[in-house]
Amino acid sequence: MWAPLRNAGRYLARCGTPQHPDDLAEHETVNLRYQSTGQTLRWPFRVGDKEIERLPSSPVVLDASEAVLAAIAAGAGIGLAASFMAAPRVRRQELVPVLSEFAVHRHNITAIWPESRRSNPAVRAFLDMLIELG
């Protein structure tokens, strides 16, 4: 979960820093819509020993992760992004993490390749390794 840092003084001073996932209902949020399905990203949180999801009512919904990060950094509100994508903006002090204590850590990988009559042994070995690691 990320909030704009350069604009955080204005945004977080005006709206406050959320202390719990339920607080997001009172915040401006930026969300992602999956291009393939048109569905909006549900935000996962760990509260105690349970994993919950929230679907914020976002006035800004974009269909590219980089666009979501750019909108958050520009001060459009709080958003959710993969940490590896947000890390460069955090280093440049464009974003600041919020609700970190409720973060759900996932390591999802999706592998897609064209179907053919002959399978590629290198691709099969790589997929088998991913399955074993998962």
N, C-alpha and C positions, 0 to 999 in steps of 0.2 A: 504494500500500500504506500503510495507516494503522494506528497504534497509539494507544491512549488516552493523552492527555497528562496530564490531571488525575490519572488513575490510573496513569500511566506509571511514576511512582516505585515504586509497588508492583508492577505487572505486569512491567515491564522489569527491575526489580531482582530479582524472583523468578525470571523465566524467561530473562532476558538479551535483548539486542537481536539479531535475526537479521542475519547478515552476508552470507548467500547464500540464494537461494530454497530450496535443499535444507534449510536450517535450520528451515523452517516445519514440518517433520514433528515437531519438538519443541516447538511452540507451540500454544496455544489459538487457534483461528481462528473467524471468523464468515463465513459464506458466503451467497450469493444463489442461490435456486432460481427459475428462470424460470416464471412462472405459465402461460405458453402451452404449454410443453413438459414441465415437471416436471424438466428437466435442471438440474444444479448448475453454476454458473459455473466454468469452467476459468481459472486465473489465468495471464496471459501475462507472460513475462519475456524480456529480452534478455540473453543470456550470451555475451560475445564477439560474434561476427558471426551468431549463431544466435538465433532466437526459439523459446523452449520454453514449454510449458504445464505447470502443476501443478494437481492437483485435491486440495486439502488435505482431510484427514479432520476435518471441522468438527463439533463438538458442537452448534453453533448454526447452523441454516440457516433463513433467512427469505425471504419472497417479495416484499419491497419494499425498494428501495434505501435509503429513509429509515430504515426499521427496522434495516437493517444498520448504518448510520452511528450510530444511537442506541445500539445494542448495543455497538459498538466504543467509543464515547465513555463508556459506562457501565462499561467495563473488562472486557467479555466476551472480549476477545482482539484479535488482529490481523485486519484485513479489507481488502478491496479495494473501492474506490469510484471513481467518476469524480471527477477533480480539481475540476471546477466545483461538484459537490455537496459535497465535503469542505471546500472553501475557507472557507466561513463558520465552520465548526467549528475549523479551523486558526487563523483570525484570533482566535477566542474562546479559543484555547489549550486546546481540548478534545481535539484530535487532533494527532499529530506524524507526519510521513512516515517510513517505514522502507523499506529496500531501493530507495531512489530511483535508485541507479546502475544498477538492473536494469529500470527502468520501460520499458514499451512505450507509446509515444504514438500514440493512434489518434484519428481524427476521424470516427467512424461516425455516420451519420444515416439513419434509416429513415423513409420517407414512405409513409403509407397513406391512401387515400381511398376512398369508396364508388364502386363501378363503376356507371356510368350510360351511357345511349346517347349522350349529348352530353358531350364532355370540356370542362372549363373551361380556356379559354386562359390565364388567370392562373396556375392550378395547373400547367399544362404548362410555361409559361415558367419558373416557379420550379423545377420538377424539372429542367428542362434546365440551369439555372444550377448547381444542386447537382451534377449529373453532370459538368459542365465543371470545377467546382472540385475534385471528387474525383479 
